[in-house]
Amino acid sequence: MKMKFRSGKFPLFLAIKGGIFICCVFFVNRSYAETAKQNNSAAQYKKLIAEQQKEFQIQRQIIAEQGKELEQLKLRLDALTNQAVENKAAPVQQAANKPQIVATKNNNEPSISPNKLPSKPVGQAPPGATEKPRPPEIPRLSETVGGVLTRKGKIVVEPSMYYAYTSNDRVFLDAFTFLPAIAIGLIDLRSVKRHSFIGALGARYGITDRLEVEFRVPYVYRDDTQRSRPVSIGAGVDETFNATGSGIGDLEFASRYQLNSGAGGWPIFVGNIVATAPTGKSPFDVVSVQAQGVPGATFPTELPTGAGYYSFQPSVTALYPTDPAVFFGNLSYSYNAETSTNFGKIDPGDTLGLSFGMGFGINERSSYSLGYSHKHVLDSQIDGRTIPGSTLDIGQLLVGYSFKYSKRTTFNLSLGIGTTTDSQDVTLNFRLPMTFGLFDS
């Protein structure tokens, strides 16, 4: 019984032992397979990382080369900015004509796929780097100060209205004085009040971005009131005389040219030429009448609308921008031609002019300016003989305001306050420049 039991158990034991051996062999083989698979994956990852590092080194080298090229371009731009155009025109032109720098790489380096970093700079330079500097825009105070040059091929139509008021009280003495308080002769006290209105239509055309021409046609209306009382003949009633005059004034031609670009810290210089033709009523052709009961007192029957002579005025304007302000100055010389009249040949005398001031930008659409203008008129002559006391000094304090209503239209108002006895008491000038042909930006 025992032998059968043992013999029956022995095959069962061998079967269990065999199963355990097979399981151990299976798990060992599986472990070896997984270990081999992991080793293969690690090798692939290492190879991929090595390739990525290689490509990263190539891209980093390209970026470093482009960084050096950008530094070179920046140094050249700074050099161009610090050089004056007048003294360094040739080097500036050479620098501007140099070819564009392109990033390069060694032939031994592997090719880079299109989706990698570009091998040369892309895009275009900003327009501000190549745009020619232009004079800053400030409220126009006169024909030679203010405004901005008209761009090439553009037309600016400018209607304007000018008003001036003058009040003058003077004493006319035609007598012999033998004591400080006693005079024998004619003493005439005269008060003159004068109103002048000038409506003008002007047009400016830009031949180039730095040269413009202008033509203006004025229409003049004047009204004078003179009140006179001779005190030496016992007159008890003031003599009042009114006179008016209206018609086309003197035609005006002007040209302005920007002389330099203002680079290197220099101000921008603009050359101006203004010429007038005597198309209006000449003051030498006005007829005067003798006042009744007032010996020696004459009054004009009408008022002139022009100067009566040709004039030619060259000038130079300097503009120095220091954002948000712009400083300006102007020097002028006016040549007034000699003219023949019934009284003989009259030389009205040339004029020296000086003006300076500052323009200030409030915002993108509004600006104002403050300035002073002074003109010194030399002695006039008749047939070569100097007229005593004909020298004049005309000084004005100028205040201007400009408002940009739209891209094409600007409102411009200037006020002048007389500072000398020879100048007008107050002047107002309203301008409405309208630009045609500009592209919307």
C-alpha positions in Angstrom: 0.0 0.0 0.0 2.8 2.4 0.8 4.7 1.7 -2.4 1.7 2.4 -4.5 1.1 5.6 -2.6 4.7 6.6 -3.2 4.7 5.6 -6.8 1.5 7.5 -7.3 3.0 10.7 -5.7 6.2 10.6 -7.6 4.8 11.4 -11.1 2.8 14.2 -9.5 5.9 15.6 -7.9 7.8 15.5 -11.2 5.0 17.2 -13.0 4.9 20.0 -10.4 8.6 20.4 -10.6 8.6 20.5 -14.3 5.9 23.2 -14.4 7.9 25.3 -11.9 11.0 25.0 -14.1 9.1 25.9 -17.3 7.7 29.0 -15.5 11.1 30.1 -14.3 12.6 29.7 -17.8 9.7 31.7 -19.3 10.0 34.6 -16.8 13.8 34.7 -17.3 13.5 34.8 -21.1 10.9 37.6 -20.8 13.1 39.6 -18.5 16.0 39.3 -20.9 13.7 40.4 -23.8 12.5 43.4 -21.9 16.1 44.4 -20.9 17.2 44.1 -24.5 14.2 46.2 -25.7 15.0 48.9 -23.1 18.6 49.0 -24.1 17.6 49.4 -27.8 15.2 52.3 -26.9 17.9 54.1 -24.8 20.3 53.9 -27.8 17.7 55.4 -30.1 17.0 58.2 -27.6 20.7 58.9 -27.3 21.0 59.1 -31.0 18.0 61.4 -31.4 19.3 63.7 -28.6 22.7 63.9 -30.3 21.1 64.9 -33.6 19.0 67.6 -31.9 22.0 68.9 -30.1 23.9 69.0 -33.4 21.1 71.0 -35.1 20.9 73.3 -32.0 24.6 74.1 -32.3 24.1 74.9 -36.0 21.1 77.2 -35.3 23.0 78.9 -32.4 25.9 79.6 -34.7 23.6 81.2 -37.3 22.0 83.4 -34.6 25.4 84.4 -33.3 26.5 85.4 -36.9 23.3 87.4 -37.4 23.8 89.2 -34.0 27.3 90.3 -35.2 25.8 91.6 -38.5 23.1 93.5 -36.6 25.8 95.1 -34.5 27.7 96.2 -37.6 24.6 97.7 -39.1 23.9 99.6 -35.9 27.4 101.0 -35.9 27.1 102.1 -39.5 23.7 103.7 -38.8 25.2 105.7 -35.8 28.1 106.8 -38.0 25.7 108.1 -40.7 23.6 109.9 -38.1 26.7 111.7 -36.6 28.0 112.9 -39.9 27.0 116.3 -41.5 25.7 115.9 -45.0 27.6 118.9 -46.4 31.0 117.7 -45.2 30.5 113.9 -45.5 28.3 113.6 -48.6 30.6 111.0 -50.3 31.0 108.6 -47.4 27.2 108.8 -46.7 26.5 107.9 -50.4 29.0 105.0 -50.3 27.4 103.6 -47.1 24.0 103.9 -48.6 25.0 102.0 -51.7 26.6 99.0 -49.9 24.9 95.7 -50.6 22.8 94.1 -48.0 24.7 91.7 -45.7 23.6 88.1 -45.9 24.3 85.5 -43.3 26.7 82.7 -44.4 27.6 79.3 -43.2 30.5 76.7 -43.7 30.1 74.2 -46.5 31.0 71.4 -44.0 27.9 72.0 -42.0 24.9 69.9 -42.7 22.0 71.4 -44.6 19.1 72.8 -42.6 15.5 72.0 -43.4 13.3 74.9 -44.7 11.4 75.1 -41.4 14.6 76.1 -39.5 15.9 79.6 -38.9 16.6 81.6 -42.1 20.2 82.0 -43.2 19.8 85.8 -44.1 17.9 88.8 -42.8 14.3 89.1 -44.0 11.9 92.0 -44.4 12.6 95.6 -45.3 14.3 98.5 -43.5 11.9 100.8 -41.7 10.8 103.7 -43.9 11.9 106.3 -41.4 15.6 105.3 -41.9 15.6 106.3 -45.6 13.0 109.1 -45.6 14.5 112.6 -46.2 14.3 114.9 -43.1 11.7 117.7 -43.7 11.3 121.0 -41.9 9.0 120.7 -38.9 5.5 122.2 -39.3 4.8 125.3 -37.1 2.1 127.9 -37.4 2.8 130.3 -40.3 3.7 133.7 -39.0 4.7 135.3 -42.3 5.6 134.4 -45.9 9.0 133.2 -44.8 8.4 131.7 -41.4 6.2 128.7 -40.6 4.4 126.0 -42.4 6.0 123.1 -44.1 7.3 122.6 -47.7 4.9 121.1 -50.2 5.7 117.5 -51.3 6.6 116.7 -54.8 3.7 116.9 -57.2 1.2 118.2 -54.6 -0.8 121.4 -54.8 -1.8 123.5 -51.8 -4.6 126.1 -52.3 -4.6 128.7 -49.5 -7.3 131.3 -49.2 -6.5 133.9 -46.5 -8.0 137.0 -44.8 -5.8 139.7 -43.4 -6.9 142.6 -41.2 -4.9 145.5 -39.9 -5.8 148.5 -37.7 -3.6 151.6 -37.2 -4.3 154.6 -35.1 -2.0 157.6 -35.2 -2.2 161.0 -33.5 0.3 163.5 -34.9 1.1 167.2 -34.7 2.0 169.1 -37.9 4.1 172.2 -37.1 4.8 174.7 -39.9 5.8 177.8 -37.8 8.7 179.8 -36.5 9.4 179.2 -32.8 11.3 181.9 -30.9 10.4 180.7 -27.4 9.7 177.2 -26.2 6.0 178.0 -25.7 5.4 180.5 -28.6 5.1 179.6 -32.2 4.1 181.8 -35.2 2.7 179.8 -38.1 0.4 176.8 -38.7 0.0 174.1 -36.1 -2.2 171.2 -37.2 -3.4 168.5 -34.9 -4.4 165.4 -36.9 -5.8 162.0 -35.8 -5.7 159.2 -38.4 -7.5 155.8 -38.0 -7.0 153.2 -40.7 -8.6 149.9 -41.4 -7.2 147.5 -44.0 -8.8 144.2 -45.3 -6.9 142.0 -47.7 -8.4 138.8 -49.0 -5.9 136.7 -51.0 -5.9 133.4 -52.8 -2.6 131.6 -53.1 -1.4 128.3 -54.6 1.8 126.4 -53.8 3.2 123.6 -55.9 5.9 121.1 -54.9 8.5 120.7 -57.7 10.5 118.4 -55.5 10.3 117.4 -51.8 12.7 120.2 -51.1 11.6 122.9 -53.5 8.2 124.7 -53.8 6.8 127.7 -55.7 3.9 130.0 -54.7 1.7 132.6 -56.4 -0.7 134.9 -54.6 -3.4 137.3 -55.8 -4.7 139.8 -53.2 -7.8 141.9 -53.1 -7.4 145.0 -51.0 -10.0 147.2 -49.2 -8.9 150.2 -47.1 -10.8 152.8 -45.1 -9.2 155.9 -43.6 -10.7 158.5 -41.3 -8.7 161.7 -40.7 -9.7 164.3 -38.2 -7.8 167.6 -38.3 -7.9 170.9 -36.3 -5.6 173.8 -37.0 -5.1 175.5 -33.7 -3.3 178.6 -34.9 -6.1 180.1 -37.1 -8.9 179.9 -34.6 -10.9 177.0 -36.0 -13.5 175.7 -33.6 -14.8 172.7 -35.6 -12.8 169.6 -36.5 -12.3 168.9 -40.1 -13.1 165.2 -40.8 -12.3 163.5 -44.1 -13.0 159.9 -45.1 -11.3 158.0 -47.9 -11.6 154.4 -49.2 -9.8 152.3 -51.7 -10.4 148.9 -53.1 -9.1 146.7 -55.9 -6.5 144.2 -56.9 -3.3 144.5 -54.9 0.3 143.7 -55.8 0.8 140.2 -57.2 3.3 138.1 -55.2 5.6 135.3 -56.3 7.6 133.2 -53.9 9.9 130.2 -53.9 11.4 128.2 -51.0 14.2 125.6 -51.0 15.4 123.3 -48.2 19.2 123.8 -48.2 20.2 120.9 -46.0 18.9 117.8 -44.2 19.6 118.9 -40.6 21.8 115.9 -39.9 24.6 115.9 -37.4 22.8 118.2 -35.0 22.6 121.1 -37.5 19.5 123.2 -37.8 17.5 123.0 -41.0 18.0 125.9 -43.3 15.4 127.1 -45.8 16.1 129.7 -48.5 13.2 132.0 -49.4 12.7 134.4 -52.3 9.6 136.7 -52.4 9.0 139.1 -55.3 6.1 141.5 -55.8 4.9 143.3 -58.9 3.1 146.7 -58.6 -0.3 145.7 -60.1 -2.3 147.6 -57.5 -3.2 151.3 -57.3 0.1 153.2 -56.7 0.1 155.8 -53.8 2.0 158.1 -56.2 -1.0 158.2 -58.5 -3.5 159.2 -55.8 -4.9 162.7 -56.1 -5.0 164.9 -52.9 -7.2 167.9 -52.3 -6.8 171.0 -50.2 -9.0 171.2 -47.1 -11.3 174.2 -47.0 -10.4 176.7 -44.4 -7.3 174.8 -43.4 -4.2 176.1 -45.2 -1.6 173.5 -45.8 -3.8 170.5 -44.9 -4.3 168.0 -47.8 -6.4 164.9 -47.9 -6.3 162.0 -50.5 -9.4 161.5 -52.6 -8.9 157.7 -52.6 -6.5 155.2 -51.0 -3.9 153.1 -52.9 -4.1 149.3 -53.0 -0.4 148.7 -53.8 3.1 149.8 -53.0 3.8 151.4 -56.4 7.2 149.7 -57.0 8.8 146.3 -57.6 10.4 144.6 -54.6 12.7 141.5 -54.3 13.3 139.9 -50.9 15.7 137.0 -50.3 15.9 135.5 -46.9 17.1 132.5 -44.9 15.1 130.7 -42.3 16.7 128.4 -39.7 14.6 125.7 -37.9 16.0 123.8 -35.0 13.7 121.0 -33.7 13.9 120.0 -30.0 10.8 117.9 -29.5 8.2 119.1 -28.6 9.5 122.7 -29.4 10.9 124.1 -32.6 13.1 127.2 -32.5 13.3 129.4 -35.6 15.0 132.5 -36.9 14.9 134.5 -40.1 17.2 137.1 -41.7 15.9 139.0 -44.8 16.9 141.9 -47.0 14.3 143.6 -49.2 15.4 145.5 -52.3 12.8 148.1 -53.2 13.3 149.3 -56.8 13.3 153.0 -57.8 10.2 154.3 -59.6 9.4 157.3 -61.6 6.5 159.6 -60.6 5.2 163.1 -61.2 7.3 164.2 -58.3 10.5 162.8 -59.8 12.4 159.5 -59.3 11.6 158.1 -55.9 13.7 155.4 -54.1 11.5 154.0 -51.3 14.6 152.7 -49.4 15.6 149.1 -48.8 14.5 147.1 -45.7 16.4 144.9 -43.3 14.4 142.3 -41.4 14.9 140.0 -38.4 12.5 137.6 -36.8 12.9 134.8 -34.2 10.7 132.7 -31.9 9.6 129.3 -30.9 6.9 126.9 -32.0 5.4 124.3 -29.5 3.3 121.2 -30.3 0.4 120.7 -27.9 -0.6 117.4 -29.5 -0.7 115.8 -32.9 -3.3 118.3 -34.2 -2.6 121.5 -32.4 0.4 123.8 -32.0 1.2 127.4 -31.3 4.1 129.8 -31.7 5.6 132.9 -30.2 7.9 135.3 -32.1 9.1 138.8 -32.7 9.6 140.5 -36.0 11.5 143.8 -36.6 12.0 145.6 -39.9 14.3 148.6 -40.4 13.4 150.7 -43.5 16.3 152.9 -44.7 15.9 156.5 -45.8 13.9 157.2 -48.9 15.2 159.5 -51.7 13.7 161.8 -54.3 15.9 162.5 -57.3 18.9 161.3 -55.3 18.2 163.6 -52.3 17.5 161.9 -49.0 14.2 162.7 -47.3 14.9 163.6 -43.7 13.0 161.5 -41.1 12.0 158.8 -43.6 13.6 156.0 -41.7 11.1 153.6 -40.2 11.3 150.9 -37.5 8.5 148.4 -37.6 8.4 145.9 -34.7 5.7 143.3 -34.0 5.1 140.7 -31.3 3.7 137.6 -33.1 1.4 134.9 -31.8 0.3 132.0 -34.0 -2.0 129.0 -33.6 -2.5 126.0 -35.9 -5.2 123.3 -35.9 -5.1 120.3 -38.2 -8.7 119.8 -39.1 -8.1 116.9 -41.4 -5.3 115.3 -43.4 -5.8 117.8 -46.1 -7.0 121.0 -44.3 -5.4 123.1 -41.6 -6.6 126.2 -39.8 -3.9 128.8 -39.1 -4.4 132.0 -37.2 -1.7 134.6 -36.3 -1.9 137.8 -34.3 0.6 140.7 -34.5 0.8 143.4 -31.9 2.8 146.6 -32.7 5.7 147.5 -30.5 6.9 150.6 -32.2 5.2 153.9 -33.3 5.7 153.1 -37.0 4.1 149.7 -36.8 0.4 148.8 -37.1 -1.4 148.6 -33.8 -2.8 145.1 -34.4 -2.9 142.6 -37.3 -4.9 139.4 -37.7 -4.2 136.8 -40.4 -6.3 133.7 -41.0 -5.1 131.1 -43.5 -6.8 127.9 -44.7 -4.4 125.7 -46.6 -6.0 122.8 -48.4 -3.8 120.1 -49.9 -4.8 118.1 -53.0 -3.4 114.9 -54.2 -2.0 113.5 -51.0 -2.4 109.8 -50.4 -4.2 108.8 -47.3 -1.9 107.2 -44.8 
